[in-house]
Amino acid sequence: MSAIRNRKITFISSKSVALQEQEEIMCATSTPMSWKEEVVRFPTEGIEPESEKDAKRLRRKASHFVIIDGHLYKRGFSQPFLKFLTPEEGNYVLREI
């Protein structure tokens, strides 16, 4: 106990630096539409690309997909529906296996 009584405690105080207000600027940029968004928007909203070549390509690609309850499924070889998962959902499925 005598060692504890002989210890000195020194308090160091320093002046705080005032923070300057900074203005935050956020720039929203539009990202190009992914292939999944194109496939989903074509049957639901009827939106096709401008060029006829791209519209024909999208119609051909969209024929392999179906939307059930807002989820995108691909028709498999023997016609089972294959659900598209987000990366988070995919990681969850892999952890559960």
Stockholm file with secondary structure:
# STOCKHOLM 1.0

chainA/1-97         MSAIRNRKITFISSKSVALQEQEEIMCATSTPMSWKEEVVRFPTEGIEPESEKDAKRLRRKASHFVIIDGHLYKRGFSQPFLKFLTPEEGNYVLREI
#=GR chainA/1-97 SS CHHHHTCCCCCCCCCCCCCCCCCCCCCCCCCCCCHHHHHHHHHHHCCCCSSHHHHHHHHHHHTTEEEETTEEEEECTTSCEEECCCHHHHHHHHHHC
#=GC SS_cons        CHHHHTCCCCCCCCCCCCCCCCCCCCCCCCCCCCHHHHHHHHHHHCCCCSSHHHHHHHHHHHTTEEEETTEEEEECTTSCEEECCCHHHHHHHHHHC
//
